[in-house]
Every structure is written in C-alpha cells, then in structure tokens.
Amino acid sequence: GQPDVPVPVLIAFGACLIDEVTNSHTGTGSASGTYTLGTTPVTWTATDFNGNVSQCTHDVIVTDDELPFIECPADVTVSADVGTNNAFITIPPPLVADNCDVDTFFNDRTGTTDATGSYPAGVTLVTWTVLDVNGNSNGCVQQVTVEQVNDIEVTVQMSPVDRKSTRLNSSHTDISRMPSSA
C-alpha cells in the first residue's frame, strides 16, 4: 500500500498578512496524506491580502525499507523409499507477504518456487528467499531429513513338516498344523 505521510505545516510570513497557503499535493494548507513510493515534489503557494504570491518547493521522499515476510514450511522427516537411499517429498511453498508487493520467491535447491523432488538420505537444508518489488529480500531455512531404512534379511529355519498339512498361497500361510519346535 501507499504510506500516509505527515508533512509539517508551512510557516509563511511577510510585510502584509497572509491570506492563504496551499500546496500542490492536496490543494490545502496541509500536505499530509498518501504518497506513492519515490519522490513527490510539493509546491507551496502563499498569497497575502494584497495579492502578492510567493512559492517554494520541497520533496517528499518515500522509500520501502521494510523486509518482506517469509515463513518456511514445516521441517520434514521421512523414511527413505524402499530399496533406495532417498525419498520423493512434496514440499509446500512458504508463506510470503510484503507491505508493497512480492516480486518473487524461490529455493536454493531447484531455483524455483517448488522444492518438491527426490531428497537423499540424511539432512538437506532448503533455503527459501523472498524478494519484494523494491529489491528488499528475506529468507528462512527448512530442514528436510530422509532417514535411511536398513534392509533386513530374515532367515527362517523350520523342522521337517508334513507337506500335506502346510498350505501356502499368495495371500497367507497356514501354519496351524506345523509341529512345534520343542
């Protein structure tokens, strides 16, 4: 948005009484009000009761020194995909805002607004940066952790079994009639 700027009142004096003081910004005796970003020249005009006119100009300069707002997505911890040392993770974008306007935001991993992708086992720090239209920037860091899943090898030793009493299929194993290993 545009800021509301208080401007001091012009003090005008002369040999005769001053009838009116106006400015080019508001047309009144007060130049306080809303100004756009940048430099706005304001011309003051003082008129006395004899019709004598005098003018002076000053600049009202409005700058954007406020950093844009950024809030990183929550840190993420996931297990690696089965049989790999990485995980595909969908990363939501950060929350960004600015008192003027946001120009862009991006992350250091992909250089884009989307950090979704495959992450290796371990900790990856994703740095998010937001830039406003006036060149101000701000950043935050999100931690993405992929925990390595160790492959487990299972060896099962069984005693001889009556093959007729053991039934195997793709959905289950019936071991209810297997002899106990005592």
Wavefront OBJ file of the C-alpha trace (Angstrom):
o trace
v 0.000 0.000 0.000
v 0.837 3.633 -0.050
v 2.013 5.251 3.179
v 0.263 8.108 4.936
v 2.929 10.808 5.370
v 2.646 13.668 7.876
v 4.149 16.854 6.399
v 4.985 19.806 8.662
v 2.835 22.911 8.175
v 4.488 25.675 6.141
v 5.194 28.814 8.091
v 4.627 31.840 5.836
v 5.191 35.438 6.785
v 5.619 38.765 5.054
v 5.146 42.518 5.478
v 1.421 42.012 4.956
v -0.896 39.444 6.439
v -1.008 36.069 4.671
v -4.414 35.330 3.200
v -3.914 31.749 2.057
v -1.315 28.961 1.921
v -1.909 25.967 -0.338
v 0.154 23.109 -1.728
v 0.168 21.224 -4.996
v -0.401 17.834 -3.385
v -3.693 18.385 -1.564
v -4.688 21.912 -2.589
v -4.998 22.845 1.089
v -2.797 24.243 3.843
v -1.765 20.700 4.849
v 0.286 18.450 2.592
v -0.112 15.442 4.873
v -1.671 12.470 3.145
v -0.982 9.467 0.982
v 2.156 9.465 -1.169
v 3.415 6.918 -3.654
v 6.795 5.288 -3.349
v 9.537 7.565 -4.671
v 9.924 11.338 -4.782
v 6.946 13.701 -4.934
v 7.692 17.424 -5.323
v 5.272 19.584 -3.330
v 4.950 23.240 -4.315
v 3.685 25.632 -1.650
v 1.966 28.848 -2.636
v 1.474 31.701 -0.159
v -0.774 34.649 -1.073
v -1.094 37.805 1.003
v -4.130 40.101 1.240
v -2.645 42.377 -1.453
v -2.487 39.508 -3.965
v 1.293 39.054 -3.754
v 2.268 35.412 -4.372
v 5.353 33.512 -3.313
v 6.196 29.856 -3.965
v 8.677 27.261 -2.759
v 9.043 23.554 -3.450
v 10.239 20.658 -1.346
v 10.384 16.913 -1.994
v 8.550 14.252 -0.028
v 10.601 11.046 -0.407
v 9.007 7.694 0.396
v 11.231 4.594 0.492
v 10.473 0.936 1.158
v 12.943 -0.212 3.802
v 10.719 -2.948 5.217
v 11.840 -6.529 4.589
v 9.276 -8.853 3.028
v 7.766 -11.513 5.302
v 8.566 -15.198 4.807
v 7.619 -18.249 6.867
v 9.193 -21.545 5.836
v 7.146 -24.705 5.506
v 7.499 -27.039 8.499
v 10.604 -29.198 8.720
v 10.073 -32.664 7.218
v 11.317 -36.081 8.377
v 10.514 -39.170 6.300
v 11.885 -42.671 5.749
v 13.749 -43.455 2.544
v 11.751 -45.164 -0.167
v 12.007 -48.978 -0.015
v 15.163 -50.241 -1.662
v 16.665 -46.740 -2.137
v 18.726 -44.191 -0.264
v 16.328 -41.331 -0.981
v 12.697 -40.264 -0.810
v 10.411 -38.291 -3.105
v 8.924 -35.492 -0.996
v 6.226 -32.941 -1.838
v 7.265 -29.635 -0.256
v 4.621 -26.902 0.148
v 5.653 -23.307 -0.643
v 6.497 -20.818 2.113
v 4.111 -18.071 3.209
v 5.260 -14.729 1.757
v 3.939 -11.160 2.003
v 5.140 -7.569 1.730
v 3.968 -4.055 2.590
v 4.303 -3.167 -1.122
v 4.277 -6.268 -3.329
v 6.213 -9.552 -3.519
v 8.215 -9.825 -6.731
v 9.194 -13.494 -6.400
v 10.288 -16.241 -4.043
v 12.458 -19.283 -4.690
v 14.522 -22.001 -3.042
v 18.216 -22.798 -3.428
v 17.603 -26.469 -4.257
v 15.697 -26.008 -7.528
v 15.904 -22.241 -8.074
v 12.114 -22.183 -8.428
v 9.034 -21.754 -6.225
v 8.728 -25.558 -5.918
v 11.181 -27.631 -3.838
v 9.334 -30.906 -4.434
v 11.601 -33.728 -5.545
v 13.872 -36.582 -4.582
v 15.963 -35.986 -1.450
v 18.982 -38.113 -0.416
v 19.292 -39.895 2.922
v 20.452 -37.508 5.634
v 19.693 -33.840 6.268
v 19.156 -31.339 3.441
v 18.767 -27.658 4.272
v 16.485 -25.803 1.856
v 16.976 -22.036 1.891
v 13.917 -20.065 0.801
v 14.289 -16.428 -0.343
v 11.610 -13.793 -0.995
v 12.209 -10.557 -2.943
v 9.873 -7.573 -2.970
v 9.333 -5.217 -5.909
v 11.760 -2.699 -4.374
v 14.716 -5.079 -4.050
v 14.365 -5.973 -0.359
v 14.915 -9.636 0.461
v 14.437 -12.005 3.367
v 14.955 -15.721 3.865
v 14.396 -18.755 6.021
v 15.736 -22.318 6.175
v 13.724 -25.522 6.117
v 15.234 -28.849 7.195
v 14.383 -31.965 5.183
v 15.523 -35.245 6.766
v 15.419 -38.603 4.993
v 16.066 -41.475 7.392
v 17.852 -44.482 5.931
v 15.902 -47.705 6.226
v 18.246 -50.655 6.719
v 17.405 -53.712 4.643
v 16.554 -56.594 6.948
v 17.470 -60.105 5.986
v 15.318 -62.736 7.633
v 16.357 -66.399 7.732
v 13.749 -68.887 8.873
v 14.711 -72.431 9.757
v 11.919 -74.917 10.017
v 11.878 -78.508 11.102
v 10.595 -81.082 8.634
v 6.908 -80.590 8.087
v 4.110 -82.768 6.838
v 3.743 -81.087 3.460
v 0.065 -82.056 3.255
v -0.731 -80.096 6.387
v 1.007 -76.890 5.258
v -0.793 -74.772 2.722
v 0.909 -71.816 1.001
v -0.622 -69.344 -1.352
v -0.095 -65.773 -2.367
v -2.281 -64.338 0.369
v -1.378 -66.318 3.512
v 0.420 -69.275 5.061
v -1.456 -71.794 7.165
v 0.945 -72.959 9.846
v -1.664 -74.190 12.283
v -0.739 -77.836 11.724
v 3.021 -77.416 11.807
v 4.793 -79.313 14.594
v 6.240 -77.146 17.308
v 9.993 -76.933 17.550
v 10.463 -78.201 21.063
l 1 2 3 4 5 6 7 8 9 10 11 12 13 14 15 16 17 18 19 20 21 22 23 24 25 26 27 28 29 30 31 32 33 34 35 36 37 38 39 40 41 42 43 44 45 46 47 48 49 50 51 52 53 54 55 56 57 58 59 60 61 62 63 64 65 66 67 68 69 70 71 72 73 74 75 76 77 78 79 80 81 82 83 84 85 86 87 88 89 90 91 92 93 94 95 96 97 98 99 100 101 102 103 104 105 106 107 108 109 110 111 112 113 114 115 116 117 118 119 120 121 122 123 124 125 126 127 128 129 130 131 132 133 134 135 136 137 138 139 140 141 142 143 144 145 146 147 148 149 150 151 152 153 154 155 156 157 158 159 160 161 162 163 164 165 166 167 168 169 170 171 172 173 174 175 176 177 178 179 180 181 182
